Amino acid sequence: ADAPLPLALPAVYDRAETALAILQQAGVRQAHFHWLKAEPAVVKQIVQCGYYISVTPEVCYRERDKQLLSLVPIEQLLLETDGPWPFAGPFAGKLTTPLWLLDSARAVAAHYGRDIEQVKTMITANTKRLYG
């Protein structure tokens, strides 16, 4: 089913697998798994379907989120803050701000071994490709 806009799904943990099955059954071609937290096998299926996955500032300090990057091609990656949210690590006790996207981009750049400017350009292109 072609929707005029991509579907953005806050499907985390065990809900991600259910959401993926529904998307596949419905033939949805464009989807964004926002703030994804899922088992590696589910993440791999999401990637194989060509869906996008976003990470939050947790990618700067949580090993789980860093491991997620290993499963997602940078061409299918988006960044978000999803605030307000009580983040930990270097963001503990601070009011969530979109400025933290730069911190996330730095973490992504370090993970993929790319220049920060290149990552910013790629993530922007991904966002435009998905959301127009």
C-alpha positions in Angstrom: 0.0 0.0 0.0 1.4 3.3 -1.0 0.8 6.0 1.6 1.3 9.7 0.7 3.8 10.0 3.5 6.0 7.4 5.2 4.8 5.8 8.3 6.7 6.8 11.5 6.5 4.1 14.1 7.5 4.3 17.8 7.7 0.5 17.8 10.3 -0.6 20.3 11.4 -3.8 21.8 8.9 -6.7 21.1 6.6 -4.3 19.3 9.1 -3.8 16.5 8.7 -7.3 15.2 4.9 -7.0 15.3 5.0 -3.6 13.5 7.3 -5.0 10.9 5.0 -8.0 10.2 2.1 -5.6 9.8 4.0 -3.3 7.4 5.1 -6.3 5.3 1.6 -7.7 5.2 0.2 -4.4 4.1 2.9 -3.8 1.5 4.1 -0.5 3.0 7.2 0.6 1.2 8.3 3.6 3.3 8.6 3.5 7.0 10.6 5.0 9.8 11.3 3.0 12.9 11.7 5.9 15.4 13.9 5.3 18.5 14.3 1.7 17.6 15.3 -0.8 20.3 14.9 -4.3 18.9 16.7 -7.7 18.6 19.4 -7.9 16.0 17.4 -10.3 13.8 14.5 -7.9 13.7 16.8 -4.9 12.9 18.3 -6.9 10.0 14.8 -7.6 8.7 13.8 -3.9 8.9 17.0 -3.0 7.0 16.3 -5.7 4.4 12.9 -4.1 3.8 14.5 -0.8 3.1 13.0 1.0 6.1 14.7 3.7 7.9 15.9 3.6 11.5 16.6 6.5 13.8 18.8 6.8 16.8 18.7 9.3 19.7 21.5 10.9 21.7 21.7 7.5 23.6 24.0 6.5 20.7 26.6 8.7 22.4 26.8 6.6 25.6 24.8 3.4 25.4 26.5 0.3 24.1 23.1 -1.1 22.9 22.6 1.9 20.6 26.2 1.8 19.3 25.7 -1.9 18.5 22.5 -1.0 16.6 24.6 1.1 14.2 26.6 -2.0 13.2 23.4 -3.4 11.7 22.1 -0.3 9.9 23.7 1.0 6.7 24.3 4.8 7.1 22.0 5.2 4.0 19.0 4.1 6.1 19.9 6.0 9.3 18.2 9.1 10.7 18.8 11.1 13.9 16.4 12.4 16.4 16.1 13.7 20.0 12.5 12.9 20.7 12.4 15.3 23.6 11.6 15.9 26.2 13.2 12.8 27.5 15.3 12.2 30.6 18.5 11.1 28.8 21.5 9.8 30.9 25.2 10.0 30.2 26.5 13.5 29.3 22.9 14.7 28.9 21.7 13.8 32.4 19.6 16.4 34.1 19.5 18.6 31.0 16.6 19.8 29.0 16.4 18.0 25.6 17.4 20.1 22.7 17.7 19.6 18.9 21.3 20.8 19.3 22.1 17.3 20.6 21.7 16.0 17.0 25.3 17.2 16.5 26.5 15.1 19.4 24.7 12.1 17.8 26.2 12.9 14.4 29.6 12.9 16.0 29.0 9.5 17.5 27.7 8.2 14.2 30.8 9.6 12.4 33.1 7.9 14.8 31.3 4.6 14.5 31.3 4.6 10.7 34.8 6.1 10.4 33.5 9.1 8.5 34.0 12.8 8.6 31.3 14.7 10.6 30.5 16.9 7.7 30.0 13.9 5.5 27.7 12.3 8.1 25.6 15.5 8.4 25.2 15.6 4.6 24.3 11.9 4.4 21.7 12.1 7.3 20.2 15.2 5.8 19.9 13.5 2.4 18.3 10.4 4.1 15.8 12.6 5.8 14.9 14.5 2.6 14.7 11.2 0.7 12.2 9.7 3.2 10.2 12.8 4.1 10.7 14.9 1.0 
